[in-house]
Amino acid sequence: MENISKYGYSKKISKSRGHGNVEEAIKIALDAKEKYPEENIFEKFLGDLYFQKKDYESAGMAYIDFLLKIKNDVEYVKHFAQFLKRYAETVHDVREYVSKVQNVLDAKIQNQDVVAAVCEIISHYIDLPQLVLFESDKTFKKAMSYLHKIEDTCQIYILFYKVLVIEHNVTNRRIDKSIISAMEKKERYREALGLIVDILVYDQDRVTVRTLFRICRKLDDYSEAEKYIKDHPDITSQGEFNILYELVFYYAKIGSIEDRNNALKKIELCGRNSIPIMRTLYNFYLQFGMLNKATEIKAVIAEKQKNRKETRNNEDRNQQENDAEEALLVTIRELFTELEHSRKLISMSELLKGFSHELGQPITNIRYGVQLFQMKMEKGVNTNEELKVLLENILSQTFRIKKMLDRFSPITSEKNAETNFNVGAEIKNVFEDFSPRLSKENIEWELKENVDFYLFGDNIKFDQIFYNLIGNSIYAIKENGKKGNILVTISEEQAEYIITFEDNGTGIKQEYLGKIFEPFFTTKECVNDENGGGEGLGLYIIWNIVRMFGGNIKVDKEYKNGAKFIITMLKR
């Protein structure tokens, strides 16, 4: 057999197909399939070639083989979706073929993410008579019986996607909540989130709300929960354990230490008479390194256990458990102390590493310049002109060092001229400072103030947020090479003020989104751009200043026309 690479086969198949030699292309694809049996690309080629030949049965079977070879890469399922759409438009009656696909899903495909993805596609071509059972709680028992019957088959995923498109209201509330439980059991969290959002329109009991936060936690995406908080800000003042439990995770995720600790205090108040709640609180305190609080709660648990009328055996067992927990707590305290110390050292190490790198070059330039001058002096070379050049170079390099150190001044300065200031007016002043440069770069800017918004604090530090953001935008727009636009909008929700900053520059690559607020992370090639940036401190400083004012800043990951930052400030 001729030694041809996978790429070589692909080129030969495409060439034959392009010349209209479908039979020859099929033969080449079959040879490639035999030589590379683990590759699914040749099954796709065969499916498309058979379809072109109007051999729809063979095309369908080729795509089933394609599915069998997907393994863990769910992204490939989209090719099957495209094929099935063409197949349905041509053959029209796809029920028999879809039934074959279902049999394969149940019998041969182990990866449940792949199974679920395929089921989402074929659900559009399936009539499900049992769906009527899920439209009203009057048929709850029959609906649950059917759900139990199909729970280990691909049919359950088809049901999930069918249920998502029916109407949801108080008449099928009980069924909806059971479906969400089934979705969670199957780890279909996105589908469960879609359904819980529908349920919240008509039912906002505590169990439903807690379910929303729990699903968001499992997805590691609290965007829907944050929407709920904006519409129902009173949820954050709840004193019910189940809600507080999830709020602790939420506040920990967004880095709101004060709110997290307040939620923990509320749990302690509402759960004083419950050993299970106290144990949960104890675990939280351990998790967050609050070891003194953990010790206090452990003492409360021990006292409650002591007051219980238990048999001697149980008392002995509890004592053993307490002794073990005490030893564990001591160990964890020591470990946490070491870890906290290490964490600070690592953080400081990273910061110093960055400084070392950034400061190293100008210091090296100064040192070598002085050494060269000394050598010339020792040899009696006329050094008057060289001395002038050396001094100019030293001044230049020290200015470079000072400029970088000055970048930290907004977050290290202790000079706090705190006052009430108008946020819109401050932002406008910064834009006016940039006006000549913005005009030169052909960049238009606009400030939309939908609310009169004041902050208390150091307005000079606040201005630094927008000096850095505007400077970054100018750089990104110049890189993009087109007419620039910067838009700042100030608005408000029920519990917070919102400042959005967006530009039409090059934007931020997906792989950088998690790093941009880290110190010394930069994608700029020039370390001496006109804004004095490039060393990767600008966004780090912005993040710190926003936090100083009690706010949060994040990047809009969905924004595609450049970069968009969202700053939120809680109303006081």
TILUMGU-36190 format. One line per field, with one value per residue (C-alpha): residue in three letters; x, y, z. Coordinates in Angstrom, 3 decimals. Each point is the difference from the previous one (the first is absolute). Layout:
BEGIN
aa ALA ...;
east X ...;
north Y ...;
up Z ...;
END
This chain:
BEGIN
aa MET GLU ASN ILE SER LYS TYR GLY TYR SER LYS LYS ILE SER LYS SER ARG GLY HIS GLY ASN VAL GLU GLU ALA ILE LYS ILE ALA LEU ASP ALA LYS GLU LYS TYR PRO GLU GLU ASN ILE PHE GLU LYS PHE LEU GLY ASP LEU TYR PHE GLN LYS LYS ASP TYR GLU SER ALA GLY MET ALA TYR ILE ASP PHE LEU LEU LYS ILE LYS ASN ASP VAL GLU TYR VAL LYS HIS PHE ALA GLN PHE LEU LYS ARG TYR ALA GLU THR VAL HIS ASP VAL ARG GLU TYR VAL SER LYS VAL GLN ASN VAL LEU ASP ALA LYS ILE GLN ASN GLN ASP VAL VAL ALA ALA VAL CYS GLU ILE ILE SER HIS TYR ILE ASP LEU PRO GLN LEU VAL LEU PHE GLU SER ASP LYS THR PHE LYS LYS ALA MET SER TYR LEU HIS LYS ILE GLU ASP THR CYS GLN ILE TYR ILE LEU PHE TYR LYS VAL LEU VAL ILE GLU HIS ASN VAL THR ASN ARG ARG ILE ASP LYS SER ILE ILE SER ALA MET GLU LYS LYS GLU ARG TYR ARG GLU ALA LEU GLY LEU ILE VAL ASP ILE LEU VAL TYR ASP GLN ASP ARG VAL THR VAL ARG THR LEU PHE ARG ILE CYS ARG LYS LEU ASP ASP TYR SER GLU ALA GLU LYS TYR ILE LYS ASP HIS PRO ASP ILE THR SER GLN GLY GLU PHE ASN ILE LEU TYR GLU LEU VAL PHE TYR TYR ALA LYS ILE GLY SER ILE GLU ASP ARG ASN ASN ALA LEU LYS LYS ILE GLU LEU CYS GLY ARG ASN SER ILE PRO ILE MET ARG THR LEU TYR ASN PHE TYR LEU GLN PHE GLY MET LEU ASN LYS ALA THR GLU ILE LYS ALA VAL ILE ALA GLU LYS GLN LYS ASN ARG LYS GLU THR ARG ASN ASN GLU ASP ARG ASN GLN GLN GLU ASN ASP ALA GLU GLU ALA LEU LEU VAL THR ILE ARG GLU LEU PHE THR GLU LEU GLU HIS SER ARG LYS LEU ILE SER MET SER GLU LEU LEU LYS GLY PHE SER HIS GLU LEU GLY GLN PRO ILE THR ASN ILE ARG TYR GLY VAL GLN LEU PHE GLN MET LYS MET GLU LYS GLY VAL ASN THR ASN GLU GLU LEU LYS VAL LEU LEU GLU ASN ILE LEU SER GLN THR PHE ARG ILE LYS LYS MET LEU ASP ARG PHE SER PRO ILE THR SER GLU LYS ASN ALA GLU THR ASN PHE ASN VAL GLY ALA GLU ILE LYS ASN VAL PHE GLU ASP PHE SER PRO ARG LEU SER LYS GLU ASN ILE GLU TRP GLU LEU LYS GLU ASN VAL ASP PHE TYR LEU PHE GLY ASP ASN ILE LYS PHE ASP GLN ILE PHE TYR ASN LEU ILE GLY ASN SER ILE TYR ALA ILE LYS GLU ASN GLY LYS LYS GLY ASN ILE LEU VAL THR ILE SER GLU GLU GLN ALA GLU TYR ILE ILE THR PHE GLU ASP ASN GLY THR GLY ILE LYS GLN GLU TYR LEU GLY LYS ILE PHE GLU PRO PHE PHE THR THR LYS GLU CYS VAL ASN ASP GLU ASN GLY GLY GLY GLU GLY LEU GLY LEU TYR ILE ILE TRP ASN ILE VAL ARG MET PHE GLY GLY ASN ILE LYS VAL ASP LYS GLU TYR LYS ASN GLY ALA LYS PHE ILE ILE THR MET LEU LYS ARG;
east 0.000 1.378 1.322 -2.222 -0.536 -3.439 0.472 1.070 -3.159 -2.136 1.592 -0.516 -3.655 -0.648 1.781 -2.014 -3.237 0.830 0.443 -3.370 1.498 -2.222 0.580 3.755 -0.265 -2.055 2.628 2.769 -2.049 -0.565 3.752 0.686 -2.594 1.727 3.441 -1.130 -2.879 -0.037 -0.501 -3.565 0.766 -0.135 -3.431 -1.135 1.497 -1.801 -3.297 0.195 1.126 -2.780 -2.476 1.297 -0.452 -3.579 0.740 -1.732 0.012 3.784 0.416 -2.022 1.965 3.287 -1.061 -1.005 3.533 1.195 -1.866 1.485 3.500 -0.569 1.121 0.253 -0.027 -3.610 0.821 -0.067 -3.730 -0.713 1.015 -2.661 -2.537 0.796 -0.324 -3.313 -1.447 0.877 -1.200 -3.396 -0.416 0.671 -1.439 -2.760 -0.951 2.936 -1.760 1.604 3.464 -0.378 -1.122 3.244 1.970 -1.792 0.842 3.665 -0.025 -1.392 2.150 3.379 0.777 1.247 0.732 -3.200 0.912 0.119 -3.265 -1.716 1.312 -1.279 -3.347 -0.385 0.322 -2.287 -2.639 -1.176 -0.919 -1.755 -3.632 -0.263 -3.598 0.948 0.831 -3.639 0.492 2.396 -2.381 -2.054 0.538 -3.268 1.999 2.966 0.115 -0.116 2.642 2.323 -0.588 1.062 2.973 1.170 -0.458 2.271 2.579 2.758 -0.671 0.672 -3.748 0.388 2.126 -2.565 -2.643 2.124 0.209 -3.678 -1.018 2.043 -2.269 -3.403 -1.810 0.956 -2.407 -1.576 -1.927 3.168 2.156 0.515 0.980 2.425 1.839 0.268 1.409 2.624 1.040 0.324 2.064 2.333 0.369 1.071 2.266 -1.944 0.499 -0.497 -3.359 -0.957 0.947 -2.210 -2.944 0.553 0.047 -3.420 -1.318 1.161 -2.422 -2.934 1.528 2.611 -0.155 3.182 0.638 -0.191 2.318 2.489 -0.098 0.893 3.084 0.987 -0.133 1.956 2.608 0.297 0.379 2.474 -2.049 -2.089 -1.291 -3.622 0.194 1.328 -2.945 -2.311 1.799 -0.407 -3.756 -0.354 2.699 -1.785 1.241 3.399 -1.613 -1.712 0.472 -0.977 2.768 -0.449 0.297 2.867 1.876 0.069 0.686 3.193 1.294 -1.125 1.731 3.140 -0.031 -0.250 2.522 -2.388 1.545 -2.178 -3.257 1.243 0.786 -3.365 -1.731 2.000 -1.077 -3.641 0.425 1.411 -3.009 -2.651 1.680 1.004 -2.386 0.951 3.097 -0.081 -0.050 2.792 2.060 -0.568 1.114 3.042 0.984 -0.453 2.276 2.648 -0.324 0.538 2.820 -2.001 1.451 -0.920 -3.642 0.259 1.242 -2.929 -2.552 1.632 -0.462 -3.692 -0.443 1.757 -2.236 -3.164 1.185 0.818 -3.516 -1.604 -1.137 2.033 1.241 3.492 1.113 -1.108 1.758 3.207 -0.348 -0.660 3.020 2.150 -1.413 0.638 3.573 0.559 -1.547 2.114 3.154 -1.144 -0.729 3.473 1.539 -2.118 0.822 3.710 -0.395 -2.127 2.514 2.718 -2.180 -1.025 3.634 0.934 -2.840 1.221 3.561 -1.098 -2.010 2.924 2.360 -2.055 -0.125 3.727 0.712 -1.836 1.819 3.311 -0.672 -1.235 2.642 2.843 0.486 0.350 2.240 2.191 0.186 1.146 2.576 1.579 0.026 1.866 2.465 0.769 0.592 2.344 2.035 0.413 1.076 2.652 1.385 0.123 -2.507 -1.668 -3.292 -1.769 -2.389 -0.410 -0.823 -2.777 -1.424 0.301 -1.849 -2.770 -0.336 -0.101 -2.689 -1.988 0.234 -0.866 -2.991 -1.097 0.278 -1.869 -2.742 -0.600 0.047 -2.426 -2.438 -0.463 -0.566 -3.803 -0.192 2.972 -0.434 -1.225 -1.008 -3.760 -1.819 -3.408 -3.046 -3.372 0.485 -2.205 1.047 -1.151 1.852 3.224 -0.178 -0.722 3.040 2.230 -1.325 0.664 3.594 0.318 -1.838 3.047 1.296 -3.427 -0.449 3.441 -0.826 -3.435 -1.833 -3.457 -1.272 -3.378 -1.150 -3.624 -1.146 -3.356 0.328 1.613 2.503 2.292 2.784 1.861 3.761 3.167 -1.068 3.629 0.202 -3.372 1.219 2.866 -2.518 -0.965 3.475 1.051 -3.128 0.106 3.740 -0.512 -2.831 2.145 2.677 -2.528 -1.774 3.314 0.802 -3.367 0.758 -3.504 -2.040 -0.317 -2.921 -0.092 -3.319 -0.507 -3.478 -1.075 -3.234 -1.570 -1.822 -1.979 3.024 2.987 1.447 1.487 2.746 0.678 3.085 0.201 2.188 0.343 3.653 1.584 -1.764 1.314 0.708 -1.996 3.094 1.060 -3.302 0.976 3.388 -0.495 -0.370 3.209 3.068 2.572 -2.234 0.086 -0.495 1.545 3.161 1.245 0.873 0.136 -3.330 -1.235 -2.202 2.958 -1.327 1.092 1.428 -3.280 -0.963 -2.866 -2.886 1.467 -0.100 -3.509 -1.202 1.519 -1.484 -3.470 0.210 1.078 -3.315 -1.866 -0.750 0.681 1.346 -0.291 0.379 -3.103 0.998 -2.824 1.006 1.473 0.575 3.061 0.296 -2.735 0.543 -2.843 0.559 -2.639 -0.259 -2.482 -2.311 0.770;
north 0.000 3.404 1.976 3.106 2.347 0.969 3.441 -1.602 -2.101 3.032 1.892 -2.920 -0.374 3.724 0.054 -2.931 1.431 3.387 -1.620 -1.728 -3.488 -0.954 -3.758 0.477 2.293 -2.670 -2.642 2.250 0.730 -3.731 -0.634 2.844 -1.395 -3.403 1.499 2.419 -1.835 2.301 3.189 1.219 2.559 -2.656 -1.159 3.581 0.051 -3.240 1.293 3.124 -1.936 -2.601 2.829 1.667 -3.341 -0.099 -3.199 1.339 -3.255 -0.364 3.687 -0.408 -3.053 1.788 2.822 -2.512 -1.404 3.605 0.384 -3.222 1.381 3.400 -1.259 3.082 2.865 1.228 2.824 -2.508 -0.619 3.214 -1.808 -2.620 2.778 1.530 -3.390 -0.843 3.346 -0.751 -3.584 1.117 2.578 -2.674 -3.231 1.719 -3.017 -0.433 -2.008 -3.321 1.546 1.872 -3.260 -1.627 2.887 -0.454 -3.711 0.802 2.643 -2.488 -2.951 1.324 3.586 0.321 3.720 1.534 3.504 -1.301 -1.901 3.114 2.183 -2.416 -0.288 3.773 -0.187 -2.960 1.241 2.439 -2.954 -2.102 0.029 -0.862 -0.925 -0.289 3.716 0.764 -1.641 2.788 2.866 -0.299 -1.174 -1.916 -2.731 0.240 -3.720 -1.128 2.576 -1.192 -3.631 0.751 2.035 -2.905 -2.423 1.919 1.332 -2.324 0.537 2.792 0.640 1.959 2.622 0.265 0.561 2.743 1.942 -0.534 1.215 3.187 1.214 -0.636 2.628 0.243 1.362 -0.840 -2.918 -2.073 1.458 -3.322 -1.799 2.750 -0.285 -3.775 0.459 2.390 -2.624 -2.557 2.453 0.626 -3.745 -0.344 3.081 1.903 3.247 2.355 -1.586 0.116 3.679 0.769 -1.698 1.598 3.453 -0.791 -1.197 3.149 1.999 -1.500 -1.615 1.578 -2.129 -0.584 -3.455 1.356 2.898 -2.247 -2.339 2.938 0.823 -3.673 -0.564 3.204 -1.261 -3.319 1.831 2.444 2.729 2.296 2.284 -1.163 0.185 3.551 0.932 -1.362 1.978 3.211 -0.596 -1.252 1.726 -1.053 -3.568 1.018 0.870 -3.367 -1.826 -3.470 -2.612 -1.526 3.402 1.130 -3.230 0.799 3.698 -0.936 -1.740 2.907 2.656 -2.141 -0.296 3.752 0.777 1.900 -0.968 2.321 -1.338 -3.575 0.479 1.677 -3.011 -2.311 2.033 -0.333 -3.770 -0.113 1.924 -2.052 -3.353 0.208 -2.824 -2.277 -2.165 -0.732 3.744 0.609 -2.736 1.658 3.318 -1.684 -1.355 3.441 1.599 -2.644 0.477 3.756 -0.295 1.615 -2.367 1.954 -0.012 -3.691 -0.662 1.949 -1.918 -3.291 0.875 0.764 -3.363 -1.811 1.683 -0.953 -3.577 -0.097 1.130 -2.734 -3.112 -2.619 -3.419 -0.456 -1.575 3.028 2.272 -1.971 0.149 3.750 0.511 -1.889 2.114 3.177 -1.031 -0.761 3.317 1.871 -1.596 0.768 3.614 0.438 -1.511 2.142 3.127 -0.695 -0.885 3.049 2.274 -1.442 0.223 3.592 0.907 -1.795 1.702 3.418 -0.927 -1.261 3.158 2.159 -2.165 0.527 3.746 0.184 -2.203 2.494 2.926 -1.790 -0.527 3.540 1.776 -2.262 1.493 3.694 -0.884 -2.152 2.847 2.414 -2.448 -0.782 3.692 0.897 -2.916 1.057 3.577 -1.199 -2.032 3.010 2.140 -2.585 0.058 3.789 0.292 3.432 -0.681 3.363 -0.897 -3.559 1.406 2.111 -3.044 -2.117 2.530 0.327 -3.772 -0.265 2.704 -1.814 -3.357 1.410 1.771 -3.359 -1.557 2.877 -0.186 -3.668 0.561 2.888 -2.461 -1.473 3.339 -0.093 -3.077 0.632 3.707 0.868 3.531 -0.326 3.198 -1.575 1.879 -0.493 0.210 -0.331 -3.110 1.265 3.293 -1.803 -2.296 2.970 1.839 -2.971 -0.138 3.722 -0.547 -2.593 2.173 1.092 -3.545 -1.465 2.540 -0.790 -3.730 0.656 -1.501 1.240 -0.346 0.284 0.047 -0.970 0.933 -1.548 0.746 2.628 -2.175 1.069 -1.840 0.835 -0.426 1.137 1.278 0.029 -3.746 -0.451 1.983 -2.473 -2.707 1.919 1.317 -3.647 -1.224 2.816 -0.450 -3.723 0.733 2.398 -2.677 -2.691 2.253 0.948 -3.717 -0.556 2.678 1.447 2.985 -0.256 0.289 -0.027 -0.028 0.336 -0.498 0.698 -1.667 -1.493 -3.095 -0.383 -0.747 1.307 2.504 -1.320 1.567 -1.670 0.857 -1.321 0.604 -1.404 -0.948 -3.414 -1.406 -2.606 -3.563 -2.710 -1.655 3.281 0.794 -1.766 1.736 3.654 1.233 -1.738 2.205 0.147 -1.850 1.848 -0.709 3.293 -0.371 3.481 0.539 3.759 0.803 3.560 -0.722 -1.073 -3.527 -3.244 -1.435 -1.698 2.133 2.090 -2.450 -1.335 3.529 0.576 -3.165 1.130 3.499 -1.311 -2.323 2.968 1.657 -3.193 -0.945 -2.754 0.039 -2.717 -0.486 -0.660 -3.349 0.160 3.385 -0.521 3.539 0.805 0.072 0.702 0.439 0.081 1.771 -0.389 2.037 -0.944 2.768 1.081;
up 0.000 -0.977 2.988 0.019 2.923 1.278 -1.513 -3.278 -0.094 0.733 -2.893 -2.392 1.023 -0.440 -3.358 -1.401 1.337 -1.493 -3.400 0.309 0.520 2.945 -0.350 0.000 3.028 1.831 -0.790 1.358 3.144 0.583 -0.336 2.460 2.423 -0.095 0.573 2.722 1.713 3.052 -2.035 -0.472 -2.717 -2.697 1.221 -0.512 -3.481 -0.821 1.368 -2.134 -3.091 0.311 0.474 -3.166 -1.766 1.395 1.885 3.102 1.955 -0.298 0.803 3.171 1.118 -0.684 2.315 2.677 -0.243 0.216 3.309 1.349 -0.520 1.611 3.430 2.249 -2.496 0.184 -2.401 -2.901 0.549 -1.933 -3.231 0.663 0.590 -3.393 -1.689 1.680 -1.090 -3.649 0.386 1.341 -2.748 -2.651 1.387 2.037 2.126 2.364 2.739 -0.945 -0.184 3.284 1.628 -1.169 1.484 3.342 0.044 -0.566 2.750 2.518 -1.007 -1.063 1.045 3.577 0.184 1.366 -1.155 -3.577 0.507 1.368 -2.832 -2.646 1.797 -0.077 -3.795 -0.661 2.480 -2.688 -2.235 2.639 1.036 3.688 0.908 3.699 0.075 0.762 3.408 0.963 -0.755 3.192 3.563 -0.323 -1.775 2.389 0.911 -3.623 -0.945 2.765 -0.965 -3.564 1.214 2.168 -2.884 -2.404 2.475 -1.260 -3.716 -2.447 0.028 3.214 -1.766 -2.770 2.672 1.581 -3.264 -0.747 3.460 -0.422 -2.808 1.605 2.052 3.662 2.585 3.342 -1.533 -0.495 2.780 1.808 -3.202 -0.974 3.313 -0.411 -3.496 1.361 2.554 -2.814 -2.059 2.915 0.555 -3.632 0.354 -2.666 1.865 -2.949 -0.774 3.690 0.136 -3.003 1.678 3.410 -1.636 -1.517 3.362 1.797 -2.128 1.896 3.105 2.241 3.094 1.974 -1.448 -3.541 0.753 1.742 -3.005 -2.266 2.063 0.325 -3.761 -0.626 2.480 -1.824 -3.306 1.581 -1.668 2.189 -2.783 0.350 3.800 -0.257 -2.226 2.680 2.713 -2.027 -0.320 3.603 2.103 3.193 -0.589 1.418 3.341 0.410 3.287 -1.222 0.122 -3.452 -1.696 2.230 -0.751 -3.727 0.561 1.849 -3.144 -2.178 2.106 0.178 -3.792 -0.638 2.744 2.274 3.345 2.077 -1.472 0.339 3.681 0.606 -1.561 2.267 3.060 -1.060 -0.370 3.521 1.331 -1.785 0.644 3.667 0.923 -2.893 0.171 -3.792 -0.764 2.499 -1.662 -3.371 1.480 1.547 -3.427 -1.563 2.592 -0.650 -3.749 0.272 2.509 2.832 2.565 3.124 -1.060 -0.830 3.513 1.492 -2.061 0.889 3.670 -0.624 -1.743 2.856 2.585 -1.853 -0.359 3.703 0.908 -2.009 1.768 -1.749 0.920 1.376 -3.261 -1.927 2.467 -0.407 -3.745 0.074 2.227 -2.476 -2.808 1.976 0.767 -3.680 -1.034 2.547 -1.361 -3.540 0.913 1.483 -3.112 -2.306 2.009 -0.358 -3.654 -0.723 1.722 -2.196 -3.120 0.737 0.545 -3.223 -1.879 1.068 -0.880 -3.431 -0.625 1.092 -2.027 -3.164 0.601 0.689 -2.997 -2.174 1.565 -0.391 -3.685 -0.639 2.096 -1.062 -3.466 0.951 2.962 -2.287 -2.533 2.722 1.395 -3.381 -0.930 3.201 -0.426 -3.579 1.128 2.767 -2.512 -2.255 2.966 0.995 -3.559 -0.022 -2.825 -0.300 1.709 0.051 -2.808 1.320 3.451 -1.511 -1.804 3.175 2.161 -2.580 -0.104 3.810 0.137 -2.682 1.771 3.439 -1.558 -1.396 3.478 1.639 -2.608 0.764 3.765 -0.465 -1.558 3.467 1.704 -0.367 2.228 2.299 0.721 3.481 -1.014 -0.038 -0.921 0.568 -1.174 -1.657 -3.757 -3.051 -1.919 -3.389 0.431 0.953 -3.033 -2.277 1.379 -0.785 -3.566 -0.402 1.159 -2.758 -2.554 -2.100 -0.230 -0.780 -2.796 -1.363 -0.115 -1.587 2.997 0.961 3.548 1.672 3.610 0.651 3.494 0.816 3.706 2.253 1.842 2.879 1.816 3.188 -0.062 -1.762 -3.426 -1.197 0.516 -1.695 -3.026 -0.378 -0.954 -3.121 -0.810 -0.283 -1.832 -2.574 -0.505 -0.614 -2.443 -2.023 -0.303 -1.000 -2.531 -1.617 -0.267 -1.684 -2.566 -0.394 1.154 3.742 2.385 3.799 1.843 3.757 1.433 3.583 1.096 3.098 1.146 3.185 2.175 -1.935 -2.441 -3.226 -2.115 -3.352 -2.009 -3.546 -3.045 -3.519 0.276 -0.453 3.060 2.415 -1.112 1.733 1.461 1.681 1.749 3.221 0.223 -0.912 3.585 1.125 0.640 -2.817 -2.474 -3.319 -3.704 -1.101 -2.028 0.861 3.654 -0.455 -1.600 0.221 2.978 2.078 0.070 -1.557 3.204 0.889 2.990 -1.386 0.413 3.240 1.405 -1.368 1.748 3.307 -0.173 -0.876 3.009 2.167 -0.871 0.932 -3.592 -2.492 -3.535 -2.606 -3.738 -2.099 -1.533 -2.549 -1.456 -3.483 -1.354 2.103 3.768 2.535 3.730 2.522 3.328 2.701 3.196 2.721 1.117 3.541;
END
